[in-house]
Amino acid sequence: MNEIAVYLVDDQLPFLKVAAAVVRATDGFRVVGCATSSEHAVDQIVIRGHDLGLVLLDVEMPVLDGPAVARRVAERWPTLPIVYLSARRADELADDVWQTSVVGFIDKASFGPASLLDVRELLLGRGLP
């Protein structure tokens, strides 16, 4: 099985570091980039989208929130899978955040190898990557 190339986006550096370590430690995944700035993330993802298999994206960030990032990424890479990360529960998010290529949600409190393996199963079920 090919490894899924993951780009991580979170404005909280401590969480970003932990998330990157979890991705690196989980079989079938590799980190190919990280950003704490949503604007930088958009630039990098748009440029590197052909090399990516998954974007793990914080929902609440300054300047551009997760849904704004997702919309901008989808303009260039409409099928690039995005999974939201949030300290809030999925049912607490506005309905309009679920658009574009957002395929899932992981509560930050439960982020770990098991949740990543669930994402891999979801992607495989969709014929990705």
MMTF fields as JSON, N, C-alpha, C and O atoms, coordinates in Angstrom:
{
  "mmtfVersion": "1.0.0",
  "mmtfProducer": "UNKNOWN",
  "numBonds": 515,
  "numAtoms": 516,
  "numGroups": 129,
  "numChains": 1,
  "numModels": 1,
  "chainsPerModel": [1],
  "groupsPerChain": [129],
  "chainIdList": ["A"],
  "bondAtomList": [4, 2, 8, 6, 12, 10, 16, 14, 20, 18, 24, 22, 28, 26, 32, 30, 36, 34, 40, 38, 44, 42, 48, 46, 52, 50, 56, 54, 60, 58, 64, 62, 68, 66, 72, 70, 76, 74, 80, 78, 84, 82, 88, 86, 92, 90, 96, 94, 100, 98, 104, 102, 108, 106, 112, 110, 116, 114, 120, 118, 124, 122, 128, 126, 132, 130, 136, 134, 140, 138, 144, 142, 148, 146, 152, 150, 156, 154, 160, 158, 164, 162, 168, 166, 172, 170, 176, 174, 180, 178, 184, 182, 188, 186, 192, 190, 196, 194, 200, 198, 204, 202, 208, 206, 212, 210, 216, 214, 220, 218, 224, 222, 228, 226, 232, 230, 236, 234, 240, 238, 244, 242, 248, 246, 252, 250, 256, 254, 260, 258, 264, 262, 268, 266, 272, 270, 276, 274, 280, 278, 284, 282, 288, 286, 292, 290, 296, 294, 300, 298, 304, 302, 308, 306, 312, 310, 316, 314, 320, 318, 324, 322, 328, 326, 332, 330, 336, 334, 340, 338, 344, 342, 348, 346, 352, 350, 356, 354, 360, 358, 364, 362, 368, 366, 372, 370, 376, 374, 380, 378, 384, 382, 388, 386, 392, 390, 396, 394, 400, 398, 404, 402, 408, 406, 412, 410, 416, 414, 420, 418, 424, 422, 428, 426, 432, 430, 436, 434, 440, 438, 444, 442, 448, 446, 452, 450, 456, 454, 460, 458, 464, 462, 468, 466, 472, 470, 476, 474, 480, 478, 484, 482, 488, 486, 492, 490, 496, 494, 500, 498, 504, 502, 508, 506, 512, 510],
  "bondOrderList": [1, 1, 1, 1, 1, 1, 1, 1, 1, 1, 1, 1, 1, 1, 1, 1, 1, 1, 1, 1, 1, 1, 1, 1, 1, 1, 1, 1, 1, 1, 1, 1, 1, 1, 1, 1, 1, 1, 1, 1, 1, 1, 1, 1, 1, 1, 1, 1, 1, 1, 1, 1, 1, 1, 1, 1, 1, 1, 1, 1, 1, 1, 1, 1, 1, 1, 1, 1, 1, 1, 1, 1, 1, 1, 1, 1, 1, 1, 1, 1, 1, 1, 1, 1, 1, 1, 1, 1, 1, 1, 1, 1, 1, 1, 1, 1, 1, 1, 1, 1, 1, 1, 1, 1, 1, 1, 1, 1, 1, 1, 1, 1, 1, 1, 1, 1, 1, 1, 1, 1, 1, 1, 1, 1, 1, 1, 1, 1],
  "groupList": [{"groupName": "MET", "atomNameList": ["N", "CA", "C", "O"], "elementList": ["N", "C", "C", "O"], "formalChargeList": [0, 0, 0, 0], "bondAtomList": [1, 0, 2, 1, 3, 2], "bondOrderList": [1, 1, 2], "singleLetterCode": "M", "chemCompType": "L-PEPTIDE LINKING"}, {"groupName": "ASN", "atomNameList": ["N", "CA", "C", "O"], "elementList": ["N", "C", "C", "O"], "formalChargeList": [0, 0, 0, 0], "bondAtomList": [1, 0, 2, 1, 3, 2], "bondOrderList": [1, 1, 2], "singleLetterCode": "N", "chemCompType": "L-PEPTIDE LINKING"}, {"groupName": "GLU", "atomNameList": ["N", "CA", "C", "O"], "elementList": ["N", "C", "C", "O"], "formalChargeList": [0, 0, 0, 0], "bondAtomList": [1, 0, 2, 1, 3, 2], "bondOrderList": [1, 1, 2], "singleLetterCode": "E", "chemCompType": "L-PEPTIDE LINKING"}, {"groupName": "ILE", "atomNameList": ["N", "CA", "C", "O"], "elementList": ["N", "C", "C", "O"], "formalChargeList": [0, 0, 0, 0], "bondAtomList": [1, 0, 2, 1, 3, 2], "bondOrderList": [1, 1, 2], "singleLetterCode": "I", "chemCompType": "L-PEPTIDE LINKING"}, {"groupName": "ALA", "atomNameList": ["N", "CA", "C", "O"], "elementList": ["N", "C", "C", "O"], "formalChargeList": [0, 0, 0, 0], "bondAtomList": [1, 0, 2, 1, 3, 2], "bondOrderList": [1, 1, 2], "singleLetterCode": "A", "chemCompType": "L-PEPTIDE LINKING"}, {"groupName": "VAL", "atomNameList": ["N", "CA", "C", "O"], "elementList": ["N", "C", "C", "O"], "formalChargeList": [0, 0, 0, 0], "bondAtomList": [1, 0, 2, 1, 3, 2], "bondOrderList": [1, 1, 2], "singleLetterCode": "V", "chemCompType": "L-PEPTIDE LINKING"}, {"groupName": "TYR", "atomNameList": ["N", "CA", "C", "O"], "elementList": ["N", "C", "C", "O"], "formalChargeList": [0, 0, 0, 0], "bondAtomList": [1, 0, 2, 1, 3, 2], "bondOrderList": [1, 1, 2], "singleLetterCode": "Y", "chemCompType": "L-PEPTIDE LINKING"}, {"groupName": "LEU", "atomNameList": ["N", "CA", "C", "O"], "elementList": ["N", "C", "C", "O"], "formalChargeList": [0, 0, 0, 0], "bondAtomList": [1, 0, 2, 1, 3, 2], "bondOrderList": [1, 1, 2], "singleLetterCode": "L", "chemCompType": "L-PEPTIDE LINKING"}, {"groupName": "ASP", "atomNameList": ["N", "CA", "C", "O"], "elementList": ["N", "C", "C", "O"], "formalChargeList": [0, 0, 0, 0], "bondAtomList": [1, 0, 2, 1, 3, 2], "bondOrderList": [1, 1, 2], "singleLetterCode": "D", "chemCompType": "L-PEPTIDE LINKING"}, {"groupName": "GLN", "atomNameList": ["N", "CA", "C", "O"], "elementList": ["N", "C", "C", "O"], "formalChargeList": [0, 0, 0, 0], "bondAtomList": [1, 0, 2, 1, 3, 2], "bondOrderList": [1, 1, 2], "singleLetterCode": "Q", "chemCompType": "L-PEPTIDE LINKING"}, {"groupName": "PRO", "atomNameList": ["N", "CA", "C", "O"], "elementList": ["N", "C", "C", "O"], "formalChargeList": [0, 0, 0, 0], "bondAtomList": [1, 0, 2, 1, 3, 2], "bondOrderList": [1, 1, 2], "singleLetterCode": "P", "chemCompType": "L-PEPTIDE LINKING"}, {"groupName": "PHE", "atomNameList": ["N", "CA", "C", "O"], "elementList": ["N", "C", "C", "O"], "formalChargeList": [0, 0, 0, 0], "bondAtomList": [1, 0, 2, 1, 3, 2], "bondOrderList": [1, 1, 2], "singleLetterCode": "F", "chemCompType": "L-PEPTIDE LINKING"}, {"groupName": "LYS", "atomNameList": ["N", "CA", "C", "O"], "elementList": ["N", "C", "C", "O"], "formalChargeList": [0, 0, 0, 0], "bondAtomList": [1, 0, 2, 1, 3, 2], "bondOrderList": [1, 1, 2], "singleLetterCode": "K", "chemCompType": "L-PEPTIDE LINKING"}, {"groupName": "ARG", "atomNameList": ["N", "CA", "C", "O"], "elementList": ["N", "C", "C", "O"], "formalChargeList": [0, 0, 0, 0], "bondAtomList": [1, 0, 2, 1, 3, 2], "bondOrderList": [1, 1, 2], "singleLetterCode": "R", "chemCompType": "L-PEPTIDE LINKING"}, {"groupName": "THR", "atomNameList": ["N", "CA", "C", "O"], "elementList": ["N", "C", "C", "O"], "formalChargeList": [0, 0, 0, 0], "bondAtomList": [1, 0, 2, 1, 3, 2], "bondOrderList": [1, 1, 2], "singleLetterCode": "T", "chemCompType": "L-PEPTIDE LINKING"}, {"groupName": "GLY", "atomNameList": ["N", "CA", "C", "O"], "elementList": ["N", "C", "C", "O"], "formalChargeList": [0, 0, 0, 0], "bondAtomList": [1, 0, 2, 1, 3, 2], "bondOrderList": [1, 1, 2], "singleLetterCode": "G", "chemCompType": "PEPTIDE LINKING"}, {"groupName": "CYS", "atomNameList": ["N", "CA", "C", "O"], "elementList": ["N", "C", "C", "O"], "formalChargeList": [0, 0, 0, 0], "bondAtomList": [1, 0, 2, 1, 3, 2], "bondOrderList": [1, 1, 2], "singleLetterCode": "C", "chemCompType": "L-PEPTIDE LINKING"}, {"groupName": "SER", "atomNameList": ["N", "CA", "C", "O"], "elementList": ["N", "C", "C", "O"], "formalChargeList": [0, 0, 0, 0], "bondAtomList": [1, 0, 2, 1, 3, 2], "bondOrderList": [1, 1, 2], "singleLetterCode": "S", "chemCompType": "L-PEPTIDE LINKING"}, {"groupName": "HIS", "atomNameList": ["N", "CA", "C", "O"], "elementList": ["N", "C", "C", "O"], "formalChargeList": [0, 0, 0, 0], "bondAtomList": [1, 0, 2, 1, 3, 2], "bondOrderList": [1, 1, 2], "singleLetterCode": "H", "chemCompType": "L-PEPTIDE LINKING"}, {"groupName": "TRP", "atomNameList": ["N", "CA", "C", "O"], "elementList": ["N", "C", "C", "O"], "formalChargeList": [0, 0, 0, 0], "bondAtomList": [1, 0, 2, 1, 3, 2], "bondOrderList": [1, 1, 2], "singleLetterCode": "W", "chemCompType": "L-PEPTIDE LINKING"}],
  "groupTypeList": [0, 1, 2, 3, 4, 5, 6, 7, 5, 8, 8, 9, 7, 10, 11, 7, 12, 5, 4, 4, 4, 5, 5, 13, 4, 14, 8, 15, 11, 13, 5, 5, 15, 16, 4, 14, 17, 17, 2, 18, 4, 5, 8, 9, 3, 5, 3, 13, 15, 18, 8, 7, 15, 7, 5, 7, 7, 8, 5, 2, 0, 10, 5, 7, 8, 15, 10, 4, 5, 4, 13, 13, 5, 4, 2, 13, 19, 10, 14, 7, 10, 3, 5, 6, 7, 17, 4, 13, 13, 4, 8, 2, 7, 4, 8, 8, 5, 19, 9, 14, 17, 5, 5, 15, 11, 3, 8, 12, 4, 17, 11, 15, 10, 4, 17, 7, 7, 8, 5, 13, 2, 7, 7, 7, 15, 13, 15, 7, 10],
  "groupIdList": [1, 2, 3, 4, 5, 6, 7, 8, 9, 10, 11, 12, 13, 14, 15, 16, 17, 18, 19, 20, 21, 22, 23, 24, 25, 26, 27, 28, 29, 30, 31, 32, 33, 34, 35, 36, 37, 38, 39, 40, 41, 42, 43, 44, 45, 46, 47, 48, 49, 50, 51, 52, 53, 54, 55, 56, 57, 58, 59, 60, 61, 62, 63, 64, 65, 66, 67, 68, 69, 70, 71, 72, 73, 74, 75, 76, 77, 78, 79, 80, 81, 82, 83, 84, 85, 86, 87, 88, 89, 90, 91, 92, 93, 94, 95, 96, 97, 98, 99, 100, 101, 102, 103, 104, 105, 106, 107, 108, 109, 110, 111, 112, 113, 114, 115, 116, 117, 118, 119, 120, 121, 122, 123, 124, 125, 126, 127, 128, 129],
  "secStructList": [7, 7, 7, 3, 3, 3, 3, 3, 3, 7, 1, 7, 2, 2, 2, 2, 2, 2, 2, 2, 2, 2, 2, 2, 2, 1, 6, 6, 3, 3, 3, 3, 3, 3, 3, 1, 7, 2, 2, 2, 2, 2, 2, 2, 2, 2, 2, 2, 4, 4, 4, 7, 1, 3, 3, 3, 3, 3, 1, 7, 7, 1, 1, 1, 7, 2, 2, 2, 2, 2, 2, 2, 2, 2, 2, 2, 7, 6, 6, 7, 7, 3, 3, 3, 3, 3, 1, 1, 7, 4, 4, 4, 1, 7, 4, 4, 4, 1, 7, 6, 6, 3, 3, 3, 3, 3, 3, 4, 4, 4, 7, 1, 2, 2, 2, 2, 2, 2, 2, 2, 2, 2, 2, 2, 2, 6, 6, 7, 7],
  "xCoordList": [0.845, 0.0, 0.884, 1.88, 0.516, 1.253, 0.993, -0.089, 2.011, 1.823, 1.009, 1.129, 0.188, -0.6, 0.225, 0.624, 0.477, 1.243, 0.319, -0.688, 0.669, -0.198, 0.408, 1.597, -0.438, -0.076, -0.925, -2.15, -0.277, -0.949, -1.054, -0.102, -2.223, -2.428, -3.114, -4.237, -2.418, -2.992, -2.234, -1.003, -2.942, -2.284, -1.654, -0.935, -1.914, -1.337, -0.121, -0.26, 1.061, 2.298, 2.428, 2.856, 2.081, 2.194, 1.359, 1.828, 0.12, -0.703, -0.13, -0.118, 0.337, 0.911, 2.084, 2.207, 2.939, 4.092, 3.64, 4.172, 2.665, 2.152, 1.486, 1.704, 0.683, -0.001, 1.003, 0.827, 2.049, 3.077, 3.749, 4.013, 4.022, 4.643, 3.716, 4.176, 2.429, 1.46, 1.398, 1.403, 1.341, 1.288, 2.542, 2.456, 3.696, 4.957, 5.01, 5.615, 4.381, 4.431, 3.359, 3.349, 2.459, 1.359, 1.671, 1.92, 1.655, 1.927, 0.977, -0.224, 1.546, 0.737, 0.612, -0.084, 1.274, 1.203, 2.599, 3.51, 2.755, 3.988, 3.656, 2.777, 4.365, 4.187, 5.028, 6.22, 4.4, 5.135, 5.16, 5.843, 4.42, 4.439, 3.549, 2.612, 3.872, 3.11, 3.047, 3.951, 1.974, 1.856, 1.046, 0.055, 1.492, 0.711, -0.077, -0.972, 0.247, -0.44, -1.365, -0.933, -2.63, -3.582, -3.241, -3.422, -2.754, -2.386, -1.225, -1.246, -0.202, 0.931, 0.481, 0.937, -0.407, -0.914, -1.581, -1.314, -2.44, -3.11, -2.071, -2.153, -1.097, -0.062, 0.641, 0.804, 1.057, 1.812, 0.955, 1.411, -0.26, -1.132, -1.486, -1.519, -1.749, -2.071, -0.892, -1.078, 0.314, 1.515, 1.786, 2.142, 1.622, 2.057, 0.926, 1.145, -0.265, -1.437, -1.294, -1.839, -0.569, -0.405, 0.388, 0.31, 1.15, 1.944, 1.238, 1.762, 0.059, -0.621, -1.736, -2.391, -1.93, -3.029, -4.068, -5.166, -3.713, -4.618, -4.148, -2.951, -5.116, -4.845, -5.601, -6.815, -4.871, -5.481, -5.52, -4.474, -6.718, -6.923, -7.723, -8.854, -7.115, -7.807, -8.975, -8.846, -10.095, -11.281, -11.172, -11.51, -10.704, -10.695, -9.276, -8.44, -9.022, -7.713, -7.931, -8.962, -6.939, -7.054, -6.838, -6.306, -7.237, -7.143, -8.07, -9.154, -7.673, -8.532, -8.858, -7.955, -10.141, -10.488, -10.419, -10.201, -10.605, -10.515, -11.417, -10.955, -12.698, -13.561, -13.073, -13.204, -12.524, -11.99, -10.783, -10.626, -9.93, -8.782, -9.283, -8.795, -10.246, -10.783, -11.343, -11.119, -12.068, -12.633, -11.528, -11.622, -10.494, -9.395, -8.62, -8.234, -8.394, -7.695, -8.534, -8.004, -9.847, -10.74, -10.802, -11.11, -10.515, -10.499, -9.435, -9.624, -8.33, -7.231, -7.231, -6.927, -7.566, -7.522, -8.865, -8.947, -9.902, -11.244, -11.419, -12.369, -10.542, -10.699, -9.69, -9.664, -8.866, -7.892, -8.644, -9.324, -8.538, -9.287, -8.789, -7.59, -9.753, -9.478, -10.246, -11.424, -9.558, -10.199, -10.012, -8.893, -11.108, -11.058, -10.573, -10.847, -9.842, -9.447, -10.052, -10.033, -10.586, -11.149, -11.244, -11.406, -11.138, -11.371, -12.873, -13.304, -13.658, -15.114, -15.605, -14.895, -16.814, -17.419, -17.932, -18.256, -18.004, -18.47, -19.871, -20.157, -20.749, -22.124, -22.224, -23.294, -21.126, -21.108, -20.688, -20.763, -20.249, -19.788, -20.964, -21.957, -20.84, -21.884, -22.042, -21.081, -23.246, -23.513, -22.694, -22.37, -22.356, -21.659, -20.178, -19.504, -19.654, -18.247, -18.056, -16.93, -19.137, -19.049, -19.287, -20.38, -18.267, -18.364, -17.05, -16.166, -16.929, -15.708, -15.294, -16.13, -14.033, -13.534, -13.305, -12.452, -14.061, -13.975, -14.639, -15.829, -13.852, -14.358, -14.534, -15.097, -14.051, -14.157, -13.802, -13.495, -13.853, -13.64, -12.973, -13.359, -11.968, -11.349, -11.333, -10.808, -11.909, -11.845, -10.393, -9.801, -9.823, -8.418, -8.15, -7.06, -9.12, -8.928, -8.746, -8.136, -9.266, -9.152, -8.183, -8.103, -7.447, -6.51, -5.396, -4.731, -5.207, -4.163, -4.097, -4.795, -3.267, -3.137, -4.468, -4.71, -5.316, -6.598, -7.459, -8.071, -7.511, -8.331, -7.735, -8.471, -6.403, -5.773, -6.058, -6.316, -6.012, -6.318, -7.775, -8.08, -8.673, -10.062, -10.144, -10.906, -9.363, -9.335, -8.813, -9.356, -7.758, -7.225, -8.298, -8.438, -9.05, -10.124, -11.18, -11.684, -11.499, -12.456, -11.947, -12.693, -10.673, -10.1, -10.04, -10.335, -9.66, -9.615, -11.009, -11.165, -12.012, -13.392, -13.861, -14.779, -13.225, -13.545, -12.638, -12.716, -11.775, -10.865, -9.653, -8.998, -9.341, -8.19, -7.208, -7.644, -5.982, -5.26, -4.904, -4.294],
  "yCoordList": [-1.183, 0.0, 1.237, 1.301, 2.206, 3.465, 4.266, 4.212, 5.008, 5.921, 7.123, 7.578, 7.623, 8.815, 10.024, 10.151, 10.91, 12.132, 13.163, 13.555, 13.6, 14.462, 15.849, 15.999, 16.872, 18.256, 18.676, 18.567, 19.156, 19.537, 21.055, 21.777, 21.529, 22.961, 23.196, 22.746, 23.907, 24.272, 25.481, 25.504, 26.473, 27.695, 27.534, 28.423, 26.42, 26.164, 25.251, 24.048, 25.831, 25.084, 23.841, 22.804, 23.887, 22.659, 21.504, 20.367, 21.804, 20.742, 20.284, 19.087, 21.208, 20.859, 19.902, 18.938, 20.162, 19.279, 17.884, 16.881, 17.824, 16.526, 15.797, 14.601, 16.505, 15.886, 15.339, 14.238, 16.104, 15.647, 14.38, 13.452, 14.343, 13.151, 11.939, 10.831, 12.141, 11.05, 10.543, 9.335, 11.46, 11.055, 10.257, 9.206, 10.76, 10.061, 8.664, 7.752, 8.502, 7.232, 6.239, 5.093, 6.669, 5.817, 5.204, 5.917, 3.88, 3.184, 3.648, 3.808, 3.862, 4.232, 5.718, 6.149, 6.518, 7.974, 8.571, 8.007, 9.714, 10.484, 11.968, 12.382, 12.752, 14.209, 14.779, 14.493, 15.581, 16.239, 17.754, 18.45, 18.265, 19.698, 20.052, 19.33, 21.201, 21.725, 23.236, 23.864, 23.815, 25.275, 25.707, 25.075, 26.807, 27.432, 28.62, 29.134, 29.044, 30.158, 29.612, 28.872, 29.978, 29.503, 30.038, 29.338, 31.261, 31.837, 31.075, 30.763, 30.772, 29.995, 28.6, 28.075, 28.012, 26.681, 26.676, 25.794, 27.645, 27.711, 27.771, 27.015, 28.662, 28.791, 27.463, 27.043, 26.803, 25.558, 24.409, 23.636, 24.302, 23.215, 23.388, 22.412, 24.61, 24.855, 24.479, 23.9, 24.812, 24.483, 22.983, 22.412, 22.345, 20.957, 19.941, 18.77, 20.363, 19.49, 18.165, 17.162, 18.133, 16.883, 15.838, 14.648, 16.268, 15.35, 14.941, 14.128, 15.494, 15.279, 14.252, 14.13, 13.518, 12.576, 12.953, 12.396, 13.923, 14.302, 15.608, 15.833, 16.47, 17.676, 17.538, 17.331, 17.655, 17.717, 19.186, 19.819, 19.734, 21.182, 21.612, 21.174, 22.471, 23.06, 23.904, 24.611, 23.832, 24.582, 26.057, 26.933, 26.331, 27.7, 28.245, 27.822, 29.2, 29.847, 31.317, 31.699, 32.146, 33.567, 33.779, 32.905, 34.897, 35.347, 34.509, 34.973, 33.296, 32.386, 31.194, 30.517, 30.941, 29.763, 28.522, 28.629, 27.357, 26.115, 26.055, 25.672, 26.424, 26.389, 27.317, 26.972, 28.47, 29.368, 28.736, 28.834, 28.085, 27.386, 26.271, 26.119, 25.5, 24.383, 24.873, 24.242, 25.987, 26.523, 26.936, 26.664, 27.584, 28.022, 26.844, 26.851, 25.841, 24.64, 23.94, 23.489, 23.852, 23.158, 23.833, 23.18, 25.127, 25.81, 25.2, 25.124, 24.771, 24.19, 22.67, 22.024, 22.086, 20.638, 20.166, 19.849, 20.115, 19.809, 18.42, 18.197, 17.488, 16.136, 15.811, 14.684, 16.773, 16.548, 16.391, 17.323, 15.237, 15.012, 15.905, 16.061, 16.473, 17.311, 16.732, 16.392, 16.627, 16.211, 17.348, 17.79, 17.803, 18.865, 18.333, 17.195, 19.197, 18.978, 20.111, 21.263, 19.8, 20.864, 20.423, 19.242, 21.407, 21.159, 21.095, 20.594, 21.61, 21.53, 20.228, 19.595, 19.838, 18.639, 18.968, 20.119, 17.974, 18.16, 18.766, 19.602, 18.348, 18.856, 20.302, 20.907, 20.857, 22.259, 23.202, 24.423, 22.624, 23.443, 23.856, 23.136, 25.012, 25.503, 24.559, 23.922, 24.479, 23.588, 23.923, 23.037, 25.205, 25.606, 25.238, 25.499, 24.635, 24.222, 22.912, 22.567, 22.178, 20.865, 21.002, 20.731, 21.417, 21.565, 21.141, 20.622, 21.359, 21.043, 19.599, 18.696, 19.38, 18.004, 17.595, 16.754, 18.185, 17.799, 16.429, 16.271, 15.446, 14.074, 13.571, 12.497, 14.345, 13.847, 14.871, 16.027, 14.411, 15.26, 14.428, 13.287, 15.018, 14.383, 15.395, 16.499, 15.014, 15.831, 15.804, 14.732, 16.969, 17.023, 16.185, 15.634, 16.084, 15.302, 13.816, 13.095, 13.363, 11.938, 11.687, 10.569, 12.721, 12.553, 11.591, 11.768, 10.592, 9.609, 8.61, 8.761, 7.593, 6.592, 5.947, 5.713, 5.664, 5.016, 5.906, 5.422, 7.212, 8.104, 8.249, 8.373, 8.233, 8.281, 7.008, 7.07, 5.88, 4.628, 4.601, 4.035, 5.205, 5.341, 6.198, 5.888, 7.273, 8.131, 7.343, 7.448, 6.552, 5.75, 4.811, 4.669, 4.175, 3.289, 4.064, 3.587, 5.249, 6.11, 6.433, 6.336, 6.818, 7.159, 5.941, 6.045, 4.804, 3.584, 3.213, 2.74, 3.428, 3.161, 4.06, 3.714, 5.212, 6.149, 5.966, 6.723, 4.945, 4.709, 5.611, 5.775, 6.202, 7.103, 6.478, 5.619, 6.803, 7.451, 6.447, 6.805],
  "zCoordList": [0.0, 0.0, 0.0, 0.721, -0.805, -0.825, 0.438, 1.022, 0.842, 1.968, 1.515, 0.377, 2.409, 2.129, 2.54, 3.698, 1.585, 1.829, 2.462, 1.871, 3.674, 4.48, 4.621, 4.903, 4.418, 4.71, 5.906, 5.867, 6.969, 8.215, 8.334, 8.04, 8.77, 8.959, 10.306, 10.533, 11.193, 12.49, 13.013, 12.973, 13.495, 13.966, 15.352, 15.809, 16.017, 17.333, 17.174, 16.952, 17.289, 17.054, 17.934, 17.427, 19.23, 20.035, 19.466, 19.398, 19.06, 18.484, 17.15, 16.861, 16.346, 15.041, 15.201, 14.446, 16.171, 16.41, 16.84, 16.363, 17.735, 18.185, 17.022, 16.832, 16.253, 15.114, 14.106, 13.585, 13.832, 12.886, 13.411, 12.646, 14.7, 15.296, 15.185, 14.908, 15.396, 15.288, 13.848, 13.612, 12.893, 11.48, 11.121, 10.485, 11.53, 11.227, 11.853, 11.29, 13.006, 13.725, 13.271, 13.72, 12.386, 11.959, 10.601, 9.63, 10.542, 9.289, 8.194, 8.414, 7.003, 5.86, 5.638, 4.719, 6.467, 6.351, 6.399, 7.006, 5.756, 5.876, 5.795, 5.04, 6.575, 6.572, 5.434, 5.326, 4.594, 3.511, 3.674, 2.922, 4.648, 4.911, 6.076, 6.418, 6.687, 7.823, 7.703, 7.151, 8.224, 8.251, 9.455, 9.819, 10.072, 11.141, 10.599, 11.27, 9.409, 8.754, 7.675, 6.792, 7.75, 6.75, 5.363, 4.367, 5.291, 3.988, 3.371, 2.181, 4.184, 3.7, 3.275, 2.26, 4.051, 3.728, 2.361, 1.545, 2.103, 0.798, -0.312, -1.28, -0.182, -1.208, -1.448, -2.594, -0.38, -0.51, -1.05, -1.892, -0.576, -1.024, -2.491, -3.24, -2.907, -4.31, -5.21, -6.28, -4.767, -5.542, -5.532, -6.562, -4.381, -4.193, -4.212, -3.902, -4.566, -4.5, -5.205, -4.745, -6.319, -7.063, -6.28, -6.588, -5.274, -4.449, -3.162, -2.4, -2.915, -1.632, -1.755, -2.79, -0.663, -0.597, 0.43, 0.451, 1.306, 2.392, 3.009, 3.192, 3.329, 4.108, 5.424, 5.438, 6.526, 7.853, 8.23, 8.372, 8.393, 8.436, 9.665, 9.872, 10.469, 11.617, 11.112, 10.113, 11.792, 11.389, 11.776, 10.98, 12.983, 13.496, 13.518, 14.316, 12.618, 12.524, 12.206, 11.654, 12.564, 12.22, 10.717, 10.033, 10.23, 8.833, 7.952, 7.596, 7.595, 6.834, 7.727, 8.219, 7.935, 8.72, 7.829, 6.622, 8.426, 7.677, 6.453, 5.379, 6.582, 5.401, 4.272, 3.097, 4.612, 3.573, 2.888, 1.67, 3.681, 3.107, 2.19, 1.07, 2.661, 1.871, 0.538, -0.495, 0.552, -0.692, -1.659, -2.856, -1.159, -2.026, -2.592, -3.761, -1.771, -2.241, -3.309, -4.324, -3.075, -4.006, -5.375, -6.372, -5.432, -6.731, -7.644, -8.858, -7.064, -7.853, -7.806, -8.809, -6.661, -6.458, -5.889, -4.703, -6.701, -6.175, -5.582, -4.833, -5.89, -5.347, -4.247, -3.752, -3.861, -2.79, -1.47, -1.04, -0.824, 0.416, 1.557, 1.787, 2.248, 3.415, 4.594, 4.482, 5.725, 6.967, 7.965, 8.221, 8.511, 9.509, 10.851, 11.232, 11.556, 12.941, 13.756, 13.323, 14.925, 15.745, 17.197, 17.503, 18.079, 19.503, 19.781, 20.819, 18.839, 18.961, 18.342, 17.56, 18.696, 18.105, 16.706, 16.413, 15.864, 14.487, 14.443, 13.586, 15.364, 15.346, 15.841, 15.764, 16.344, 16.764, 15.628, 15.763, 14.522, 13.401, 12.53, 12.422, 11.917, 11.025, 9.834, 9.404, 9.317, 8.191, 6.954, 6.163, 6.783, 5.559, 5.53, 4.533, 6.605, 6.584, 5.833, 5.472, 5.592, 4.944, 3.454, 2.956, 2.761, 1.318, 0.697, 1.38, -0.573, -1.323, -1.102, -1.152, -0.865, -0.752, 0.701, 0.984, 1.613, 3.017, 3.156, 2.884, 3.582, 3.649, 5.072, 5.286, 6.059, 7.412, 8.466, 8.172, 9.703, 10.863, 11.954, 12.206, 12.596, 13.766, 14.899, 14.753, 16.019, 17.229, 17.705, 17.824, 17.974, 18.395, 19.634, 19.785, 20.511, 21.737, 21.44, 22.23, 20.317, 19.983, 18.829, 18.32, 18.414, 17.304, 17.692, 18.713, 16.879, 17.136, 15.996, 14.994, 16.142, 15.08, 14.678, 13.494, 15.648, 15.331, 14.439, 13.487, 14.742, 13.91, 12.514, 11.535, 12.417, 11.094, 10.297, 9.094, 10.955, 10.26, 9.8, 8.75, 10.57, 10.129, 8.872, 7.956, 8.825, 7.636, 6.442, 5.342, 6.653, 5.544, 4.999, 3.784, 5.879, 5.429, 4.638, 3.621, 5.113, 4.402, 3.0, 2.026, 2.902, 1.605, 0.677, -0.514, 1.227, 0.419, -0.078, -1.203, 0.755, 0.356, -0.773, -1.516, -0.895, -1.975, -3.19, -4.158, -3.124, -4.226, -4.219, -5.248, -3.071, -2.941, -1.971, -1.205, -1.923, -3.028, -4.091, -5.099]
}
